[in-house]
Amino acid sequence: MSWSSISRGRRMKTEYCIVLGCILVGPLLLSGHRRLRIYSRWKPLLKAMLAVSTIYWIWDVIASARGHWSFNPLYVAGVYILGMPVEEWLFFPVLAFVSVFTWEAVKTLLWKDR
Amino acid sequence: MKEYTILSLLSVIAVFLVDRLLRTRVITSGVFWIFLAVMYAFKIPSNGYLTGRPIVLYGERFFMNVRLLTLPLEDFVYGFGLMALTIILWEHFKRKGDVR
C-alpha cells in the first residue's frame, strides 16, 4: 500500500471543511460538561483563541505567499482571503478550541476529585 | 537547512521562551505530555488526510520531504509549537482574569 497519496474516491470541494468538522465535532459535543468549565471561562478562551490564531495567521499568510505550502483547489470551497482559503483561516480557532478542550479534559480525568 | 524546517524549530524555541516569560510552566508539567499524546493521536489521521489526499501541498524547496506516513517531519514540530502556545496562552489569560 502506498501512503504517497490518498487519491481514491470522488473529489469534493467540501473536503477540507469536512476535515475541520471531524476535528471539531467530538470536542464541541463534550465541551458543555460542567466539570470542564469551558464556557464559564469564555473570556480567556476567546482571548487565547484570538491570540494564537493571529500569530499563526501571520505566519501562514507569509509562508503561503512564499510557497512553503499551498492548498489544492479541488478540495476547498474557493473563498480566498489574502491568498488563503477560508478553511485555512478557520483551522487555527478550531484547533485552539480543540486544544483547550483536550487540555481541560485530560486534567479533569487525571484529577477526578478536584 | 530549509525555510519551513528552520521556522518550525524556531517556533518551538520561541514557545519555550513564552512559557518561561509568562511563568505558565505548561511544557514542563507532566500533564502536558499526556495532553500532547492525545492530540498527536488525533493529529496523525486528520493531518495525515490533509497531507495525503493531498489537500495541503508542500513546496519542495522549503522542507526536507522526510515524511512519517504522509506527514512531513516539520509538521510534528510545527504542531508542537501551535498546541503548546495555545495552552500557555489559555493558562495565562485564565490567571490574568482570576478565573482559574
Backbone of each chain as ProteinMPNN parsed JSONL, in Angstrom:
{"seq_chain_A": "MSWSSISRGRRMKTEYCIVLGCILVGPLLLSGHRRLRIYSRWKPLLKAMLAVSTIYWIWDVIASARGHWSFNPLYVAGVYILGMPVEEWLFFPVLAFVSVFTWEAVKTLLWKDR", "coords_chain_A": {"N_chain_A": [[0.846, -1.202, 0.0], [0.491, 2.192, -0.815], [1.469, 5.206, 0.696], [1.743, 7.588, -0.411], [-0.193, 9.079, -1.665], [-3.664, 9.702, -1.091], [-5.72, 8.902, -3.189], [-8.042, 7.896, -4.033], [-11.65, 7.783, -4.594], [-14.441, 10.076, -4.839], [-13.828, 13.453, -5.666], [-14.24, 16.192, -3.6], [-15.215, 19.564, -3.118], [-15.697, 20.248, -0.604], [-14.053, 18.98, 1.133], [-11.83, 19.833, 2.801], [-13.239, 21.36, 4.592], [-14.848, 19.364, 5.719], [-12.927, 17.842, 7.047], [-12.169, 19.71, 9.024], [-14.61, 19.792, 10.38], [-14.744, 17.16, 11.369], [-12.632, 17.224, 13.191], [-13.601, 19.01, 15.012], [-16.116, 18.148, 15.948], [-16.377, 16.157, 18.049], [-15.054, 17.331, 20.434], [-16.718, 19.658, 20.534], [-19.263, 18.623, 21.121], [-18.823, 17.496, 23.622], [-17.914, 19.546, 25.157], [-19.604, 20.998, 26.744], [-19.794, 19.888, 29.21], [-20.101, 20.333, 32.645], [-18.088, 20.085, 34.523], [-15.793, 20.679, 33.195], [-15.819, 23.384, 32.813], [-15.626, 25.192, 30.609], [-17.105, 27.018, 29.024], [-17.922, 28.783, 30.963], [-15.671, 30.14, 31.339], [-15.332, 31.869, 29.204], [-14.131, 34.234, 28.402], [-11.161, 34.168, 28.781], [-10.904, 31.991, 27.067], [-11.715, 32.939, 24.493], [-9.807, 34.962, 24.218], [-7.388, 33.513, 24.186], [-7.809, 31.924, 21.911], [-7.982, 33.903, 19.932], [-5.496, 35.191, 20.149], [-3.531, 33.174, 19.644], [-4.361, 32.383, 17.119], [-3.994, 34.744, 15.631], [-1.179, 35.05, 15.607], [-0.419, 32.698, 14.222], [-1.873, 33.011, 11.887], [-0.552, 35.141, 10.662], [2.008, 34.019, 10.213], [1.154, 31.977, 8.491], [0.022, 33.323, 6.245], [2.294, 34.607, 5.208], [4.007, 32.414, 4.769], [2.49, 30.926, 2.958], [2.415, 32.712, 0.834], [5.104, 32.733, 0.149], [5.357, 30.213, -0.763], [5.759, 27.986, 0.811], [3.778, 26.225, 1.446], [0.754, 25.099, -0.204], [-2.694, 25.146, -1.249], [-4.845, 22.673, -2.319], [-6.941, 23.307, -4.942], [-9.009, 21.618, -5.593], [-10.219, 20.701, -3.306], [-11.193, 22.697, -1.67], [-13.588, 25.282, -0.807], [-13.365, 27.58, -2.314], [-13.315, 30.181, -1.54], [-11.281, 32.834, -0.921], [-9.03, 34.532, 1.258], [-6.611, 36.954, 1.505], [-5.027, 35.309, -0.085], [-5.341, 32.803, 1.007], [-7.391, 29.898, 1.477], [-10.652, 30.045, 2.982], [-11.106, 27.973, 4.731], [-8.584, 27.4, 5.734], [-8.131, 29.639, 7.313], [-9.997, 29.189, 9.276], [-8.956, 26.994, 10.484], [-7.142, 27.562, 12.634], [-8.54, 28.884, 14.9], [-10.316, 26.726, 15.324], [-8.561, 24.625, 15.973], [-7.386, 25.708, 18.257], [-9.542, 25.803, 20.035], [-10.146, 23.052, 20.232], [-7.772, 22.17, 21.359], [-7.735, 23.478, 23.886], [-10.055, 22.333, 24.994], [-9.248, 19.596, 25.067], [-7.028, 19.725, 26.76], [-8.203, 20.624, 29.193], [-9.94, 18.483, 29.572], [-8.207, 16.284, 29.843], [-6.887, 17.035, 32.199], [-9.043, 17.045, 34.003], [-9.825, 14.371, 33.935], [-7.561, 13.156, 34.977], [-7.305, 14.206, 37.543], [-9.585, 13.391, 39.334], [-10.901, 14.017, 41.722], [-10.809, 16.694, 42.098]], "CA_chain_A": [[0.0, 0.0, 0.0], [1.266, 3.434, -0.896], [0.989, 6.323, 1.501], [2.134, 8.836, -1.06], [-1.397, 9.892, -1.845], [-4.949, 9.048, -0.896], [-6.288, 9.522, -4.39], [-9.299, 7.26, -4.443], [-12.901, 8.393, -4.167], [-14.888, 11.291, -5.507], [-13.2, 14.66, -5.135], [-15.265, 17.159, -3.199], [-14.678, 20.861, -2.704], [-16.011, 20.414, 0.816], [-13.257, 18.041, 1.93], [-11.087, 20.498, 3.884], [-14.263, 21.731, 5.558], [-15.261, 18.14, 6.417], [-11.836, 17.515, 7.983], [-12.335, 20.62, 10.166], [-15.795, 19.33, 11.103], [-14.382, 15.927, 12.086], [-11.766, 17.599, 14.31], [-14.353, 19.844, 15.949], [-17.416, 17.633, 16.407], [-16.267, 15.499, 19.354], [-14.868, 18.341, 21.468], [-17.865, 20.56, 20.63], [-20.367, 17.92, 21.776], [-18.478, 17.178, 25.01], [-17.356, 20.712, 25.848], [-20.579, 21.583, 27.654], [-19.723, 19.227, 30.527], [-19.875, 21.459, 33.571], [-16.817, 19.928, 35.256], [-14.704, 21.269, 32.402], [-15.942, 24.847, 32.976], [-15.021, 25.86, 29.453], [-17.875, 28.195, 28.595], [-17.971, 29.77, 32.046], [-14.428, 30.908, 31.221], [-15.315, 32.202, 27.778], [-13.224, 35.354, 28.105], [-9.813, 33.666, 28.458], [-10.983, 31.094, 25.902], [-11.695, 33.748, 23.269], [-8.524, 35.657, 24.136], [-6.361, 32.547, 23.771], [-8.086, 31.547, 20.521], [-7.66, 35.028, 19.048], [-4.055, 35.479, 20.193], [-2.755, 32.138, 18.95], [-4.753, 32.428, 15.705], [-3.366, 35.9, 14.995], [0.236, 34.739, 15.37], [-0.271, 31.676, 13.189], [-2.396, 33.559, 10.623], [0.536, 35.934, 10.059], [2.963, 33.023, 9.706], [0.529, 31.226, 7.401], [-0.108, 34.188, 5.063], [3.639, 34.812, 4.66], [4.529, 31.125, 4.281], [1.73, 30.582, 1.748], [2.858, 33.612, -0.237], [6.449, 32.308, -0.257], [5.265, 28.897, -1.39], [6.068, 26.883, 1.738], [2.702, 25.268, 1.212], [-0.365, 25.618, -0.984], [-3.926, 24.424, -0.96], [-5.372, 22.057, -3.529], [-8.25, 23.913, -5.238], [-10.03, 20.572, -5.745], [-10.816, 20.312, -2.029], [-11.633, 23.849, -0.878], [-14.812, 25.881, -1.339], [-12.994, 28.562, -3.334], [-13.337, 31.528, -0.975], [-9.91, 33.121, -0.501], [-8.717, 35.794, 1.93], [-5.146, 37.128, 1.471], [-4.397, 34.176, -0.764], [-5.575, 31.516, 1.676], [-8.803, 29.513, 1.538], [-11.301, 30.367, 4.26], [-10.936, 26.803, 5.601], [-7.291, 27.524, 6.408], [-8.312, 30.657, 8.359], [-10.786, 28.593, 10.364], [-8.168, 25.932, 11.095], [-6.476, 27.931, 13.889], [-9.504, 28.92, 16.015], [-10.83, 25.372, 15.568], [-7.548, 23.856, 16.677], [-7.199, 26.279, 19.586], [-10.664, 25.341, 20.848], [-9.976, 21.612, 20.468], [-6.634, 22.026, 22.278], [-8.171, 23.871, 25.232], [-10.962, 21.29, 25.457], [-8.496, 18.377, 25.381], [-6.206, 20.043, 27.937], [-9.065, 20.614, 30.377], [-10.485, 17.131, 29.728], [-7.13, 15.438, 30.376], [-6.671, 17.409, 33.606], [-10.214, 16.608, 34.779], [-9.799, 12.911, 34.035], [-6.428, 12.751, 35.819], [-7.559, 14.613, 38.926], [-11.038, 13.201, 39.427], [-11.526, 14.541, 42.939], [-10.602, 18.143, 42.267]], "C_chain_A": [[0.878, 1.248, 0.0], [0.618, 4.526, -0.055], [1.228, 7.655, 0.804], [0.93, 9.707, -1.37], [-2.643, 9.042, -1.62], [-5.81, 9.568, -2.039], [-7.608, 8.898, -4.81], [-10.503, 8.065, -4.003], [-13.201, 9.677, -4.904], [-14.242, 12.513, -4.854], [-14.281, 15.697, -4.829], [-14.614, 18.452, -2.721], [-14.947, 21.137, -1.22], [-15.047, 19.636, 1.716], [-12.46, 18.688, 3.063], [-12.067, 20.866, 4.996], [-14.72, 20.518, 6.378], [-14.195, 17.713, 7.43], [-11.943, 18.396, 9.232], [-13.513, 20.179, 11.034], [-15.504, 18.093, 11.937], [-13.531, 16.235, 13.321], [-12.608, 18.224, 15.423], [-15.517, 19.12, 16.631], [-17.36, 17.004, 17.799], [-16.11, 16.492, 20.487], [-16.085, 19.249, 21.643], [-19.024, 19.906, 21.399], [-20.097, 17.709, 23.267], [-18.118, 18.411, 25.839], [-18.326, 21.365, 26.824], [-20.551, 20.974, 29.049], [-19.288, 20.234, 31.589], [-18.568, 21.326, 34.35], [-15.65, 20.57, 34.494], [-14.675, 22.789, 32.526], [-15.284, 25.603, 31.807], [-15.793, 27.123, 29.101], [-18.049, 29.225, 29.71], [-16.696, 30.612, 32.058], [-14.255, 31.346, 29.761], [-14.371, 33.344, 27.433], [-11.799, 34.889, 27.842], [-9.806, 32.72, 27.267], [-10.88, 31.889, 24.6], [-10.364, 34.471, 23.087], [-7.435, 34.719, 23.631], [-6.547, 32.165, 22.304], [-7.659, 32.653, 19.559], [-6.152, 35.276, 18.984], [-3.259, 34.45, 19.393], [-3.096, 32.151, 17.457], [-4.045, 33.572, 14.99], [-1.905, 35.609, 14.645], [0.393, 33.756, 14.205], [-0.901, 32.09, 11.863], [-1.287, 34.319, 9.897], [1.572, 35.0, 9.435], [2.41, 32.374, 8.424], [0.435, 32.05, 6.112], [1.257, 34.359, 4.392], [4.168, 33.516, 4.04], [3.794, 30.685, 3.01], [2.197, 31.422, 0.57], [4.24, 33.205, -0.754], [6.45, 30.939, -0.93], [5.695, 27.746, -0.506], [5.022, 25.784, 1.605], [1.6, 25.933, 0.398], [-1.557, 24.691, -0.783], [-4.557, 23.959, -2.26], [-6.776, 22.598, -3.825], [-9.373, 22.891, -5.411], [-10.826, 20.357, -4.464], [-11.216, 21.478, -1.135], [-12.788, 24.547, -1.597], [-14.515, 26.926, -2.414], [-13.114, 29.998, -2.861], [-11.948, 31.811, -0.389], [-9.806, 34.479, 0.177], [-7.194, 35.879, 2.025], [-4.445, 35.883, 0.933], [-4.605, 32.825, -0.109], [-7.062, 31.173, 1.693], [-9.38, 29.749, 2.938], [-11.174, 29.207, 5.252], [-9.644, 26.894, 6.402], [-7.364, 28.567, 7.521], [-9.035, 30.062, 9.563], [-9.977, 27.554, 11.145], [-7.646, 26.313, 12.488], [-7.439, 28.114, 15.061], [-10.075, 27.543, 16.339], [-9.816, 24.581, 16.399], [-7.303, 24.374, 18.088], [-8.306, 25.798, 20.525], [-10.498, 23.865, 21.227], [-8.828, 21.361, 21.459], [-7.041, 22.354, 23.712], [-9.108, 22.809, 25.812], [-10.178, 20.058, 25.912], [-7.648, 18.559, 26.637], [-7.046, 19.975, 29.22], [-9.629, 19.218, 30.636], [-9.436, 16.194, 30.323], [-6.905, 15.743, 31.854], [-7.82, 16.915, 34.498], [-10.199, 15.097, 34.989], [-8.688, 12.434, 34.977], [-6.678, 13.047, 37.287], [-9.057, 14.605, 39.178], [-11.669, 13.927, 40.611], [-11.309, 16.042, 43.13], [-11.896, 18.918, 42.128]], "O_chain_A": [[1.871, 1.335, 0.723], [-0.594, 4.738, -0.089], [0.95, 8.718, 1.36], [1.022, 10.934, -1.341], [-2.673, 7.846, -1.914], [-6.539, 10.548, -1.885], [-8.217, 9.302, -5.8], [-10.393, 8.933, -3.136], [-12.321, 10.285, -5.513], [-14.128, 12.585, -3.63], [-15.112, 16.03, -5.675], [-13.604, 18.437, -2.017], [-14.481, 22.132, -0.665], [-15.21, 19.636, 2.937], [-12.419, 18.151, 4.17], [-11.771, 20.708, 6.181], [-14.951, 20.629, 7.582], [-14.52, 17.278, 8.535], [-11.826, 17.907, 10.356], [-13.43, 20.189, 12.262], [-15.96, 17.984, 13.075], [-13.683, 15.598, 14.363], [-12.365, 18.001, 16.608], [-15.867, 19.443, 17.766], [-18.212, 17.292, 18.639], [-16.927, 16.514, 21.408], [-16.45, 19.579, 22.771], [-19.68, 20.549, 22.219], [-21.021, 17.736, 24.08], [-18.025, 18.34, 27.065], [-17.922, 22.194, 27.64], [-21.203, 21.476, 29.965], [-18.259, 20.896, 31.458], [-18.001, 22.327, 34.788], [-14.645, 20.954, 35.093], [-13.624, 23.408, 32.361], [-14.495, 26.526, 32.009], [-15.198, 28.182, 28.903], [-18.293, 30.401, 29.439], [-16.64, 31.661, 32.701], [-13.182, 31.208, 29.173], [-13.867, 33.424, 26.312], [-11.259, 35.182, 26.775], [-8.819, 32.648, 26.535], [-10.079, 31.569, 23.722], [-9.851, 34.588, 21.974], [-6.652, 35.084, 22.755], [-5.581, 32.088, 21.545], [-7.059, 32.392, 18.517], [-5.598, 35.536, 17.916], [-2.419, 34.809, 18.568], [-2.215, 31.951, 16.621], [-3.553, 33.4, 13.875], [-1.454, 35.885, 13.534], [1.225, 33.953, 13.32], [-0.508, 31.579, 10.814], [-1.101, 34.171, 8.69], [1.961, 35.168, 8.28], [3.111, 32.245, 7.421], [0.727, 31.551, 5.026], [1.372, 34.27, 3.17], [4.706, 33.519, 2.932], [4.407, 30.137, 2.094], [2.357, 30.923, -0.544], [4.518, 33.318, -1.947], [7.421, 30.557, -1.583], [5.967, 26.651, -0.998], [5.328, 24.592, 1.645], [1.519, 27.158, 0.318], [-1.436, 23.602, -0.221], [-4.774, 24.746, -3.18], [-7.7, 22.372, -3.044], [-10.551, 23.248, -5.38], [-11.965, 19.891, -4.508], [-11.543, 21.276, 0.035], [-12.951, 24.429, -2.811], [-15.321, 27.133, -3.321], [-13.03, 30.93, -3.661], [-11.496, 31.117, 0.522], [-10.412, 35.454, -0.266], [-6.556, 34.975, 2.566], [-3.403, 35.47, 1.441], [-4.109, 31.811, -0.6], [-7.9, 32.051, 1.9], [-8.671, 29.661, 3.94], [-11.139, 29.423, 6.463], [-9.595, 26.526, 7.575], [-6.73, 28.402, 8.563], [-8.73, 30.383, 10.711], [-10.266, 27.269, 12.307], [-7.694, 25.503, 13.413], [-7.194, 27.555, 16.131], [-10.296, 27.227, 17.509], [-10.169, 23.95, 17.395], [-7.045, 23.596, 19.007], [-8.041, 25.43, 21.67], [-10.684, 23.481, 22.382], [-8.903, 20.456, 22.29], [-6.733, 21.606, 24.639], [-8.977, 22.429, 26.976], [-10.408, 19.538, 27.003], [-7.56, 17.659, 27.474], [-6.648, 19.349, 30.202], [-9.779, 18.813, 31.789], [-9.745, 15.398, 31.211], [-6.751, 14.83, 32.666], [-7.592, 16.43, 35.606], [-10.516, 14.604, 36.072], [-8.848, 11.44, 35.685], [-6.321, 12.261, 38.165], [-9.709, 15.648, 39.228], [-12.806, 14.392, 40.536], [-11.594, 16.588, 44.196], [-11.897, 20.143, 42.242]]}, "seq_chain_B": "MKEYTILSLLSVIAVFLVDRLLRTRVITSGVFWIFLAVMYAFKIPSNGYLTGRPIVLYGERFFMNVRLLTLPLEDFVYGFGLMALTIILWEHFKRKGDVR", "coords_chain_B": {"N_chain_B": [[19.83, 24.386, 5.667], [16.268, 23.97, 5.23], [13.646, 26.437, 4.737], [11.044, 26.069, 5.991], [11.668, 24.06, 7.755], [13.552, 25.319, 9.455], [11.97, 27.45, 10.474], [9.922, 26.07, 11.824], [11.368, 24.842, 13.877], [12.414, 27.115, 15.156], [10.02, 28.234, 16.053], [9.276, 26.52, 18.078], [11.314, 26.928, 19.942], [10.778, 29.614, 20.526], [8.26, 29.337, 21.709], [8.871, 27.873, 24.002], [10.293, 29.902, 25.331], [8.257, 31.802, 25.707], [6.647, 30.403, 27.471], [8.297, 30.42, 29.687], [8.66, 33.168, 30.156], [6.04, 34.065, 30.707], [5.633, 32.625, 32.899], [4.069, 30.309, 32.997], [4.523, 27.619, 33.052], [3.807, 25.356, 31.501], [4.856, 23.529, 29.529], [6.731, 22.149, 30.993], [5.222, 20.678, 32.706], [3.9, 17.53, 33.766], [1.398, 16.701, 32.88], [1.091, 17.972, 30.484], [2.405, 16.437, 28.618], [0.908, 14.17, 28.44], [-1.439, 15.273, 27.456], [-0.36, 16.07, 24.989], [0.181, 13.594, 23.799], [-2.413, 12.614, 23.426], [-3.38, 14.563, 21.667], [-1.65, 14.243, 19.449], [-2.408, 11.695, 18.689], [-4.846, 12.181, 17.506], [-4.076, 14.019, 15.692], [-2.475, 12.741, 13.782], [-4.174, 11.056, 12.024], [-5.917, 13.156, 11.003], [-4.311, 15.358, 10.115], [-2.821, 13.747, 8.529], [-4.625, 13.006, 6.538], [-5.048, 15.493, 5.332], [-2.499, 15.986, 4.273], [-2.103, 13.779, 2.741], [-4.105, 13.406, 0.873], [-3.726, 14.905, -1.711], [-4.654, 17.662, 0.324], [-3.301, 19.774, 1.336], [-0.37, 21.009, -0.054], [3.182, 20.787, -0.234], [5.934, 22.993, -0.68], [8.66, 21.959, -2.489], [11.194, 23.113, -2.207], [11.271, 24.103, 0.333], [11.076, 22.378, 2.471], [12.174, 19.318, 4.141], [11.181, 17.061, 3.024], [10.975, 14.621, 4.315], [9.005, 12.143, 5.449], [6.583, 10.906, 7.801], [4.421, 8.378, 7.441], [2.152, 10.174, 5.664], [2.902, 12.571, 6.586], [4.883, 15.469, 6.734], [7.965, 15.736, 8.489], [8.422, 18.206, 9.662], [5.86, 19.094, 10.253], [5.177, 17.865, 12.635], [6.787, 19.157, 14.459], [5.982, 21.827, 14.112], [3.297, 21.524, 14.898], [3.623, 20.913, 17.596], [4.518, 23.391, 18.624], [2.285, 25.013, 18.047], [0.193, 23.79, 19.534], [1.26, 23.861, 22.13], [1.61, 26.638, 22.546], [-1.046, 27.508, 22.471], [-2.111, 26.377, 24.846], [-0.453, 27.539, 26.762], [-1.164, 30.26, 26.485], [-3.886, 30.13, 27.111], [-3.742, 29.281, 29.816], [-2.42, 31.484, 30.791], [-4.207, 33.668, 30.292], [-6.386, 32.792, 31.764], [-5.383, 32.961, 34.36], [-4.811, 35.677, 34.515], [-7.366, 36.738, 34.406], [-8.288, 35.8, 36.724], [-9.853, 33.449, 36.846], [-9.346, 30.868, 37.383]], "CA_chain_B": [[18.505, 23.915, 6.1], [15.133, 24.538, 4.502], [12.951, 27.5, 5.489], [9.983, 25.566, 6.888], [12.368, 23.299, 8.796], [14.115, 26.278, 10.41], [10.891, 28.191, 11.134], [9.214, 25.205, 12.778], [12.243, 24.686, 15.042], [12.445, 28.409, 15.855], [8.743, 28.462, 16.73], [9.283, 25.736, 19.318], [12.189, 27.652, 20.877], [10.029, 30.806, 20.944], [7.17, 28.932, 22.598], [9.531, 27.58, 25.283], [10.599, 31.19, 25.955], [6.986, 32.403, 26.149], [6.244, 29.637, 28.664], [9.138, 30.883, 30.795], [8.393, 34.591, 30.409], [4.714, 34.223, 31.323], [5.673, 31.751, 34.085], [2.892, 29.44, 32.959], [5.039, 26.284, 33.35], [2.967, 24.361, 30.824], [5.633, 22.485, 28.855], [7.461, 21.358, 31.988], [4.307, 19.887, 33.532], [3.707, 16.162, 33.282], [0.103, 16.56, 32.211], [1.222, 18.48, 29.123], [2.874, 15.377, 27.713], [-0.262, 13.298, 28.228], [-2.242, 16.07, 26.514], [0.294, 16.024, 23.684], [-0.003, 12.249, 23.246], [-3.802, 12.555, 22.962], [-3.501, 15.437, 20.492], [-0.966, 13.623, 18.307], [-3.202, 10.539, 18.26], [-5.87, 12.694, 16.592], [-3.403, 14.808, 14.65], [-1.923, 11.891, 12.723], [-5.155, 10.808, 10.957], [-6.503, 14.34, 10.358], [-3.226, 15.987, 9.357], [-2.436, 12.749, 7.538], [-5.548, 13.116, 5.412], [-4.763, 16.771, 4.649], [-1.236, 15.907, 3.533], [-2.085, 12.588, 1.906], [-5.11, 13.436, -0.196], [-3.365, 15.903, -0.7], [-5.364, 18.943, 0.368], [-2.207, 20.729, 1.509], [0.833, 20.601, -0.789], [4.36, 21.464, 0.313], [6.943, 23.43, -1.649], [9.855, 21.099, -2.418], [12.392, 23.859, -1.818], [11.177, 24.681, 1.667], [11.051, 21.385, 3.557], [13.119, 18.216, 3.915], [10.469, 15.954, 2.372], [11.046, 13.377, 5.084], [7.638, 12.016, 5.935], [6.087, 9.76, 8.564], [3.2, 8.181, 6.663], [2.133, 11.26, 4.674], [3.168, 13.818, 7.304], [6.258, 15.986, 6.794], [8.526, 15.784, 9.841], [8.257, 19.57, 10.171], [4.502, 19.278, 10.768], [5.149, 17.43, 14.038], [7.442, 20.24, 15.206], [5.037, 22.942, 13.991], [2.133, 21.192, 15.719], [4.027, 21.044, 18.996], [4.509, 24.813, 18.943], [0.909, 25.509, 17.992], [-0.583, 23.262, 20.664], [1.84, 24.356, 23.386], [1.313, 28.07, 22.691], [-2.47, 27.637, 22.798], [-2.332, 26.065, 26.262], [0.254, 28.574, 27.531], [-1.974, 31.479, 26.468], [-5.108, 29.808, 27.868], [-3.397, 29.331, 31.239], [-2.061, 32.881, 31.087], [-5.406, 34.517, 30.338], [-7.196, 32.325, 32.896], [-4.789, 33.5, 35.59], [-4.974, 37.133, 34.478], [-8.761, 37.055, 34.696], [-8.607, 35.162, 38.006], [-10.963, 32.501, 36.726], [-8.685, 29.573, 37.377]], "C_chain_B": [[17.391, 24.652, 5.364], [14.338, 25.496, 5.394], [11.898, 26.988, 6.465], [10.606, 24.793, 8.043], [12.881, 24.239, 9.883], [12.999, 26.971, 11.196], [10.158, 27.334, 12.157], [10.05, 25.012, 14.04], [12.305, 25.977, 15.856], [11.155, 28.657, 16.627], [8.694, 27.711, 18.053], [10.16, 26.419, 20.369], [11.454, 28.88, 21.426], [8.941, 30.448, 21.952], [7.714, 28.53, 23.978], [9.804, 28.872, 26.048], [9.337, 31.859, 26.485], [6.507, 31.717, 27.431], [7.034, 30.094, 29.893], [8.803, 32.317, 31.174], [7.068, 34.797, 31.124], [4.595, 33.397, 32.613], [4.441, 30.833, 34.145], [3.258, 27.981, 33.263], [4.172, 25.17, 32.75], [3.816, 23.199, 30.311], [6.351, 21.585, 29.862], [6.533, 20.525, 32.88], [4.092, 18.506, 32.914], [2.443, 16.0, 32.461], [0.169, 17.044, 30.766], [1.586, 17.365, 28.146], [1.789, 14.338, 27.473], [-1.208, 13.968, 27.224], [-1.687, 15.948, 25.093], [0.088, 14.663, 23.011], [-1.42, 12.089, 22.687], [-3.954, 13.362, 21.675], [-2.834, 14.822, 19.26], [-1.743, 12.416, 17.786], [-4.309, 10.963, 17.296], [-5.263, 13.474, 15.432], [-2.972, 13.914, 13.483], [-2.972, 11.537, 11.657], [-5.667, 12.066, 10.255], [-5.466, 15.08, 9.509], [-2.755, 15.045, 8.25], [-3.334, 12.795, 6.316], [-5.269, 14.387, 4.61], [-3.52, 16.672, 3.764], [-1.222, 14.758, 2.536], [-3.011, 12.663, 0.706], [-4.514, 13.898, -1.525], [-4.21, 17.177, -0.834], [-4.334, 20.062, 0.534], [-0.972, 20.177, 0.797], [2.015, 21.42, -0.289], [5.349, 21.801, -0.79], [8.235, 22.663, -1.454], [11.084, 21.824, -1.858], [12.427, 24.211, -0.34], [11.11, 23.661, 2.805], [11.882, 20.175, 3.154], [12.521, 17.084, 3.078], [10.769, 14.598, 3.001], [9.694, 13.232, 5.75], [7.441, 10.774, 6.794], [4.673, 9.533, 8.056], [3.161, 9.295, 5.612], [2.597, 12.585, 5.283], [4.621, 14.26, 7.227], [6.712, 16.067, 8.252], [8.311, 17.154, 10.482], [6.875, 19.796, 10.779], [4.383, 18.854, 12.239], [5.736, 18.518, 14.938], [6.517, 21.46, 15.264], [3.84, 22.725, 14.926], [2.424, 21.316, 17.202], [3.943, 22.504, 19.423], [3.102, 25.376, 19.024], [0.096, 25.062, 19.213], [-0.069, 23.803, 21.99], [1.483, 25.823, 23.596], [-0.154, 28.295, 23.066], [-2.702, 27.43, 24.297], [-1.646, 27.091, 27.168], [-0.611, 29.836, 27.622], [-3.283, 31.292, 27.226], [-4.828, 29.883, 29.368], [-3.087, 30.762, 31.666], [-3.307, 33.753, 31.231], [-6.359, 34.086, 31.455], [-6.703, 32.973, 34.192], [-4.988, 35.009, 35.664], [-6.398, 37.531, 34.843], [-9.222, 36.464, 36.022], [-9.81, 34.229, 37.92], [-10.406, 31.08, 36.645], [-9.618, 28.522, 37.948]], "O_chain_B": [[17.551, 25.795, 4.938], [14.35, 25.389, 6.62], [11.855, 27.411, 7.62], [10.128, 24.864, 9.175], [12.678, 23.999, 11.073], [13.063, 27.072, 12.421], [9.81, 27.814, 13.236], [9.512, 25.016, 15.148], [12.255, 25.949, 17.086], [11.18, 29.221, 17.721], [8.137, 28.204, 19.034], [9.795, 26.482, 21.543], [11.496, 29.157, 22.625], [8.727, 31.168, 22.928], [7.089, 28.813, 25.0], [9.581, 28.944, 27.256], [9.341, 32.42, 27.581], [6.025, 32.372, 28.356], [6.5, 30.147, 31.001], [8.677, 32.647, 32.354], [6.976, 35.611, 32.043], [3.589, 33.465, 33.318], [3.86, 30.618, 35.209], [2.404, 27.2, 33.683], [3.855, 24.182, 33.412], [3.541, 22.037, 30.61], [6.551, 20.397, 29.608], [7.004, 19.754, 33.715], [4.102, 18.347, 31.693], [2.414, 15.263, 31.476], [-0.6, 16.588, 29.919], [1.136, 17.352, 27.0], [1.757, 13.699, 26.422], [-1.704, 13.34, 26.289], [-2.43, 15.751, 24.132], [-0.149, 14.588, 21.805], [-1.613, 11.508, 21.618], [-4.575, 12.907, 20.715], [-3.385, 14.874, 18.161], [-1.74, 12.142, 16.586], [-4.672, 10.217, 16.387], [-5.843, 13.577, 14.351], [-3.096, 14.306, 12.322], [-2.688, 11.704, 10.471], [-5.839, 12.055, 9.036], [-5.708, 15.389, 8.342], [-2.344, 15.485, 7.176], [-2.865, 12.643, 5.188], [-5.254, 14.369, 3.379], [-3.49, 17.202, 2.653], [-0.427, 14.756, 1.596], [-2.748, 12.069, -0.34], [-4.834, 13.224, -2.505], [-4.444, 17.688, -1.929], [-4.467, 21.142, -0.041], [-0.577, 19.031, 1.013], [1.872, 22.597, 0.04], [5.576, 21.014, -1.708], [8.837, 22.709, -0.381], [11.897, 21.242, -1.141], [13.476, 24.575, 0.191], [11.089, 24.041, 3.975], [12.251, 20.017, 1.99], [13.24, 16.265, 2.506], [10.811, 13.572, 2.322], [9.28, 14.094, 6.526], [8.047, 9.731, 6.551], [3.811, 10.397, 8.219], [4.043, 9.358, 4.755], [2.678, 13.599, 4.588], [5.51, 13.503, 7.615], [5.932, 16.423, 9.136], [8.052, 17.258, 11.681], [6.725, 20.591, 11.706], [3.587, 19.416, 12.991], [5.241, 18.764, 16.038], [6.303, 22.045, 16.326], [3.431, 23.633, 15.649], [1.578, 21.768, 17.974], [3.363, 22.819, 20.462], [2.767, 26.12, 19.947], [-0.597, 25.864, 19.839], [-0.853, 24.16, 22.87], [1.096, 26.215, 24.697], [-0.467, 29.165, 23.879], [-3.403, 28.213, 24.937], [-2.185, 27.467, 28.21], [-0.771, 30.41, 28.699], [-3.736, 32.209, 27.911], [-5.602, 30.488, 30.109], [-3.447, 31.19, 32.763], [-3.433, 34.497, 32.204], [-7.061, 34.92, 32.027], [-7.489, 33.462, 35.003], [-5.292, 35.556, 36.724], [-6.612, 38.543, 35.511], [-10.384, 36.6, 36.405], [-10.671, 34.219, 38.8], [-10.93, 30.221, 35.935], [-9.249, 27.35, 38.033]]}, "name": "protein", "num_of_chains": 2, "seq": "MSWSSISRGRRMKTEYCIVLGCILVGPLLLSGHRRLRIYSRWKPLLKAMLAVSTIYWIWDVIASARGHWSFNPLYVAGVYILGMPVEEWLFFPVLAFVSVFTWEAVKTLLWKDRMKEYTILSLLSVIAVFLVDRLLRTRVITSGVFWIFLAVMYAFKIPSNGYLTGRPIVLYGERFFMNVRLLTLPLEDFVYGFGLMALTIILWEHFKRKGDVR"}
